Amino acid sequence: MRIACPHCGPRGVDEFAYLGDATVTRPDPEASDALKAFVDYVYFRDNPAGAHRELWQHALGCQSWVVVTRNLRTHAIEGVEAARDVAAARTSGGAS
């Protein structure tokens, strides 16, 4: 599998470190239901078949974080975005 780093170009997956699901949001620790929210956040996740967004770091390259959209059935990579751009779109209300 090759991941197209936005800064370095296509690289082998062995240069990257996988962090996990890029669609989850850390719960607010000050919320009244914080314990339940954190239990759900850590232990209860969907296991989708098909397109899924994942967070990866180009650990043996430029050290940048990227969001990879990958089909979990075929492992085909459908897109790669800089995590910084995804986070900016999320905070500005964009749909990325």
MARPA-901304 format. One line per 8 residues: number of its first residue (from 1); their letters; for each residue x, y, z of N, C-alpha, C. Coordinates in Angstrom, 2 decimals, always signed. Layout:
<nodes>
NUM> a> X,Y,Z,X,Y,Z,X,Y,Z | ...
</nodes>
This chain:
<nodes>
1> mriacphc> +0.86,-1.17,+0.00,+0.00,+0.00,+0.00,+0.90,+1.23,+0.00 | +0.54,+2.22,-0.81,+1.29,+3.48,-0.88,+0.37,+4.62,-0.50 | +0.91,+5.55,+0.28,+0.17,+6.73,+0.71,+0.82,+7.94,+0.07 | +0.01,+8.78,-0.57,+0.51,+9.98,-1.24,+0.60,+11.13,-0.23 | +1.77,+11.27,+0.40,+1.97,+12.38,+1.34,+1.83,+13.70,+0.59 | +1.05,+14.65,+1.12,+0.88,+15.93,+0.44,+2.18,+16.71,+0.28 | +3.20,+16.37,+1.09,+4.47,+17.11,+1.06,+5.58,+16.35,+0.35 | +5.59,+15.02,+0.44,+6.70,+14.21,-0.07,+6.34,+13.38,-1.29
9> gprgvdef> +5.05,+13.27,-1.61,+4.62,+12.43,-2.71,+4.35,+11.01,-2.24 | +4.10,+10.09,-3.17,+3.77,+8.71,-2.81,+4.91,+8.02,-2.07 | +4.56,+7.38,-0.97,+5.54,+6.65,-0.15,+4.94,+5.33,+0.31 | +5.78,+4.38,+0.65,+5.32,+3.10,+1.16,+4.70,+3.26,+2.54 | +3.73,+2.42,+2.83,+3.02,+2.49,+4.10,+3.97,+2.28,+5.29 | +5.11,+1.62,+5.07,+6.06,+1.38,+6.15,+6.70,+2.67,+6.67 | +6.55,+3.79,+5.95,+7.06,+5.08,+6.42,+6.07,+5.79,+7.34 | +4.87,+5.24,+7.47,+3.80,+5.90,+8.20,+3.44,+5.16,+9.48
17> aylgdatv> +2.93,+5.90,+10.44,+2.40,+5.32,+11.68,+0.91,+5.61,+11.72 | +0.13,+4.57,+12.03,-1.33,+4.67,+12.07,-1.77,+5.10,+13.46 | -2.64,+6.12,+13.54,-3.16,+6.54,+14.84,-4.56,+6.02,+15.09 | -5.41,+6.05,+14.08,-6.76,+5.53,+14.27,-7.80,+6.31,+13.50 | -9.02,+6.17,+13.96,-10.20,+6.78,+13.34,-10.08,+8.30,+13.36 | -10.19,+8.92,+12.20,-10.08,+10.38,+12.11,-11.43,+11.07,+12.24 | -12.48,+10.31,+12.47,-13.81,+10.93,+12.53,-14.32,+11.15,+13.95 | -13.64,+10.58,+14.94,-14.11,+10.74,+16.32,-13.59,+12.04,+16.92
25> trpdpeas> -14.36,+12.58,+17.85,-13.99,+13.80,+18.55,-13.89,+13.50,+20.04 | -12.80,+13.93,+20.64,-12.58,+13.70,+22.07,-13.70,+14.38,+22.86 | -14.29,+13.67,+23.84,-15.37,+14.25,+24.65,-14.87,+15.38,+25.56 | -15.79,+16.20,+26.00,-15.48,+17.28,+26.93,-15.38,+16.69,+28.33 | -14.22,+16.78,+28.99,-14.07,+16.20,+30.33,-14.90,+16.92,+31.39 | -15.38,+18.10,+31.08,-16.18,+18.88,+32.03,-17.67,+18.61,+31.90 | -18.07,+17.85,+30.92,-19.50,+17.57,+30.69,-20.06,+16.71,+31.82 | -21.35,+16.82,+32.04,-21.98,+16.06,+33.13,-21.94,+14.56,+32.87
33> dalkafvd> -21.91,+14.14,+31.62,-21.85,+12.71,+31.28,-20.46,+12.31,+30.79 | -19.42,+12.95,+31.32,-18.05,+12.75,+30.84,-17.60,+11.29,+30.94 | -17.89,+10.61,+32.02,-17.44,+9.23,+32.18,-18.03,+8.33,+31.09 | -19.33,+8.41,+30.89,-19.97,+7.61,+29.84,-19.43,+7.99,+28.47 | -19.25,+9.28,+28.23,-18.75,+9.74,+26.93,-17.34,+9.20,+26.67 | -16.49,+9.19,+27.69,-15.13,+8.68,+27.51,-15.11,+7.16,+27.34 | -15.98,+6.45,+28.05,-16.07,+5.00,+27.86,-16.48,+4.70,+26.42 | -17.48,+5.41,+25.92,-17.91,+5.22,+24.53,-16.80,+5.59,+23.55
41> yvyfrdnp> -16.09,+6.68,+23.83,-15.01,+7.17,+22.98,-13.87,+6.15,+22.88 | -13.54,+5.50,+23.98,-12.42,+4.57,+24.01,-12.81,+3.16,+23.54 | -13.97,+2.67,+23.99,-14.29,+1.26,+23.80,-15.34,+0.93,+22.74 | -16.20,+1.87,+22.41,-17.30,+1.56,+21.49,-17.17,+2.37,+20.22 | -16.73,+1.71,+19.16,-16.55,+2.35,+17.87,-17.25,+1.52,+16.80 | -17.69,+2.18,+15.75,-18.23,+1.47,+14.60,-17.09,+0.79,+13.87 | -17.38,-0.29,+13.21,-16.41,-1.00,+12.39,-16.96,-1.04,+10.97 | -16.83,+0.07,+10.25,-17.49,+0.16,+8.94,-16.81,-0.70,+7.88
49> agahrelw> -17.57,-1.12,+6.91,-17.05,-1.76,+5.71,-17.22,-0.75,+4.59 | -16.15,-0.42,+3.93,-16.20,+0.60,+2.88,-15.29,+1.76,+3.24 | -15.62,+2.94,+2.73,-14.77,+4.11,+2.92,-14.72,+4.52,+4.39 | -13.50,+4.81,+4.86,-13.29,+5.19,+6.26,-12.13,+6.17,+6.31 | -12.22,+7.18,+7.19,-11.17,+8.18,+7.33,-10.27,+7.83,+8.51 | -8.96,+7.82,+8.27,-7.99,+7.41,+9.28,-6.90,+8.47,+9.42 | -6.35,+8.56,+10.62,-5.26,+9.50,+10.89,-3.93,+8.75,+10.86 | -3.00,+9.24,+10.04,-1.67,+8.65,+9.90,-0.62,+9.74,+10.06
57> qhalgcqs> +0.57,+9.36,+10.50,+1.70,+10.29,+10.56,+2.81,+9.77,+9.65 | +3.40,+10.67,+8.88,+4.53,+10.30,+8.03,+5.78,+10.27,+8.91 | +5.86,+9.25,+9.75,+6.86,+9.16,+10.81,+8.30,+9.08,+10.29 | +8.52,+8.39,+9.19,+9.88,+8.25,+8.67,+10.13,+9.20,+7.50 | +9.34,+10.24,+7.45,+9.49,+11.24,+6.39,+9.42,+12.63,+6.98 | +8.46,+13.41,+6.53,+8.36,+14.83,+6.92,+7.69,+15.03,+8.28 | +7.23,+13.96,+8.92,+6.59,+14.01,+10.24,+5.18,+14.61,+10.22 | +4.65,+14.91,+9.04,+3.32,+15.52,+8.98,+2.23,+14.49,+9.25
65> wvvvtrnl> +1.08,+15.00,+9.70,-0.10,+14.17,+9.95,-1.02,+14.30,+8.75 | -1.59,+13.18,+8.33,-2.50,+13.18,+7.19,-3.76,+12.38,+7.52 | -4.86,+12.76,+6.87,-6.10,+12.00,+6.97,-6.23,+11.22,+5.67 | -6.26,+9.90,+5.80,-6.33,+9.00,+4.66,-7.75,+8.44,+4.59 | -8.39,+8.59,+3.45,-9.68,+7.94,+3.22,-9.37,+6.64,+2.49 | -9.71,+5.53,+3.17,-9.34,+4.20,+2.67,-10.56,+3.29,+2.69 | -10.70,+2.50,+1.65,-11.77,+1.52,+1.61,-11.33,+0.31,+2.42 | -12.05,+0.02,+3.50,-11.64,-1.06,+4.40,-11.87,-2.45,+3.82
73> rthaiegv> -12.65,-2.55,+2.75,-12.83,-3.85,+2.10,-11.69,-4.17,+1.16 | -11.23,-3.17,+0.43,-10.21,-3.39,-0.60,-8.84,-2.84,-0.23 | -8.77,-2.02,+0.79,-7.55,-1.31,+1.21,-7.13,-0.23,+0.21 | -7.94,+0.02,-0.81,-7.63,+1.06,-1.79,-7.74,+2.43,-1.13 | -6.74,+3.26,-1.34,-6.75,+4.61,-0.80,-7.49,+5.51,-1.77 | -8.53,+6.17,-1.26,-9.38,+7.01,-2.09,-9.00,+8.48,-2.01 | -8.22,+8.87,-1.00,-7.81,+10.25,-0.88,-6.90,+10.46,+0.32 | -6.07,+11.50,+0.25,-5.18,+11.87,+1.35,-5.23,+13.39,+1.48
81> eaardvaa> -5.42,+13.86,+2.71,-5.48,+15.29,+2.98,-4.56,+15.60,+4.16 | -3.99,+16.79,+4.18,-3.22,+17.21,+5.34,-4.17,+17.34,+6.52 | -3.81,+16.77,+7.66,-4.68,+16.80,+8.84,-4.95,+18.23,+9.28 | -3.99,+19.10,+9.08,-4.16,+20.52,+9.43,-5.33,+21.12,+8.65 | -5.44,+20.79,+7.37,-6.54,+21.31,+6.55,-7.88,+20.74,+6.98 | -7.90,+19.46,+7.34,-9.13,+18.82,+7.81,-9.59,+19.46,+9.11 | -8.65,+19.71,+10.04,-8.98,+20.33,+11.32,-9.48,+21.76,+11.12 | -8.86,+22.50,+10.21,-9.28,+23.87,+9.94,-10.69,+23.90,+9.36
89> artsggas> -10.97,+22.96,+8.46,-12.32,+22.88,+7.87,-13.35,+22.51,+8.93 | -12.96,+21.64,+9.86,-13.89,+21.21,+10.92,-14.22,+22.38,+11.85 | -13.23,+23.18,+12.21,-13.47,+24.30,+13.13,-14.19,+25.45,+12.45 | -14.01,+25.59,+11.12,-14.69,+26.68,+10.42,-16.08,+26.27,+9.92 | -16.43,+25.01,+10.19,-17.76,+24.54,+9.78,-17.81,+23.96,+8.40 | -16.65,+23.79,+7.76,-16.60,+23.18,+6.42,-16.84,+21.69,+6.50 | -17.20,+21.12,+5.39,-17.50,+19.68,+5.36,-16.33,+18.93,+4.75 | -15.30,+18.63,+5.52,-14.17,+17.88,+5.01,-13.98,+16.62,+5.80
</nodes>
